[in-house]
Amino acid sequence: MSRINFHLSGSIAAFKACEVISALIKQGHEVQPICTASALKFIGPATLEGLTGKPVLSDLFEPGRHMDHIRLVKWADLSIVCPATADLINKLAAGIADTATGALFLAHDFSKPWLIAPAMNPAMYGHPITQSSLAKLAALGVRVLATAKGIVACGDVGLGRLLEPSQLLTEITHALLKKSSAHPARRILVTAGGTREPIDGVRCITNLSTGATGAVIADELLARGHNVVYLHGEGAKTPSRFCECQTFGGFSDIDQKMREQLQRQSFDAVIHLAAVSDFSVDQIETAGQRFSPENFGKMPSTDAPILHLKKNFKIIDHLREYSQNKKIQIIGFKLTHSSDPAHQQQAIAKLQATSKVDLIVHNDASNIQGDQHMASLFQGTQLWAQSQTKTELAQALARFIEEKNGETL
Ligand SMILES: Cc1cc2nc3c(=O)[nH]c(=O)nc-3n(C[C@H](O)[C@H](O)[C@H](O)COP(=O)(O)O)c2cc1C
């Protein structure tokens, strides 16, 4: 059984934490409650001491507990902040150590899991400062849990509700199991959804990519404890778990954002399944005149225009060059729309020849429907795995990244 530092901060959802603590004790875990001063306005120390059999740590300067902020770091197998207020999240991200939780976090040993379960009003949750703090904490290796959508205590509706006790227990159990598993957390960039190539200020050329597969892949990686940055097209599906998300528009935008991400931090792998347009609009010809898309607010609907397209380069060919980590694992996708196996083989061979990728996922549009997603994963010309569903595909990709231990093939 495990030892858990259970941090509570000043949210109305603190009562749910008591149910989680009670269940953990029943499962045989040892739980040390640690409270901010505000948390103790919601839950009395007697309740927490009664549940855990341990006196609450709140005041770092309490006689006899002066070294608890170091001792408890070494003692615990897992730490969780639940509920985590906007205030505490922002303080932790800034490295402020004026609470017991803040001091313990600065002394935290990242080989052990630290979970954060946010609970707050939707406006506080959606605030850019809170979101950037959560993304910063996630990038450090903190496991930021999702929030539920619904009515919060103040009556507002949206994301920010604390997960239910049973979900929190599952996350804690999962993190404890993960801790004893062999795979360290990896940093992975996932791209998904389609580009929008502007024709003028209000029209675009796009494609039918929904981001559904990318969201399932990102969720699987997050569930396994990896750090994911999810770069997605406008309106594409996003993961249900928390991760850093960024939106892209057209070809040059996704190219620039991938370059920035890969240069800014060292990624172990990139899974590039965004549907990037092969062509962008170079000029629009209408009524005998030519315009660039960016210089045209809205072209008149009277004459049918001629669109002059320019060919885009393959971003996947440049990912290793963009990447700070030259040993990054590159996983590319090839979608075909043909039941002819010879045509499919040709398409895969072309990608293998031109792009220095570590794994190619081949899928055909005729075999994708809902969660059904037949795919063949090739390492060079060797078939490495096959999957029937999005979930199986996501699991195979996670395994590939975990097994290769960050080495290129
Ligand atoms: C009734 C009440 C409920 C609150 N609920 C929340 C909440 O759910 N989430 C949150 O971030 N802040 C909430 N707050 C505000 C925090 O308690 C406040 O920001 C406090 O300074 C947080 O301190 P702490 O982060 O040190 O615990 C609430 C305040 C009150 C009075």
The ligand as an ORCA input file, in Angstrom:
! r2SCAN-3c Opt
* xyz 0 1
  C     -17.487     30.032     -0.815
  C     -16.232     30.101     -1.626
  C     -15.979     29.138     -2.541
  C     -14.812     29.170     -3.318
  N     -14.603     28.184     -4.225
  C     -13.491     28.256     -4.995
  C     -13.239     27.231     -5.963
  O     -13.994     26.277     -6.117
  N     -12.128     27.337     -6.695
  C     -11.249     28.378     -6.567
  O     -10.251     28.410     -7.315
  N     -11.438     29.332     -5.665
  C     -12.525     29.294     -4.866
  N     -12.751     30.276     -3.936
  C     -11.742     31.356     -3.775
  C     -10.547     30.844     -2.966
  O     -10.979     30.285     -1.740
  C      -9.560     31.991     -2.724
  O      -8.959     32.357     -3.962
  C      -8.488     31.646     -1.723
  O      -7.592     32.724     -1.587
  C      -7.735     30.396     -2.143
  O      -6.723     30.129     -1.225
  P      -5.793     28.849     -1.347
  O      -5.466     28.712     -2.791
  O      -4.577     29.175     -0.530
  O      -6.525     27.697     -0.793
  C     -13.898     30.240     -3.142
  C     -14.146     31.216     -2.184
  C     -15.306     31.150     -1.435
  C     -15.554     32.227     -0.417
*
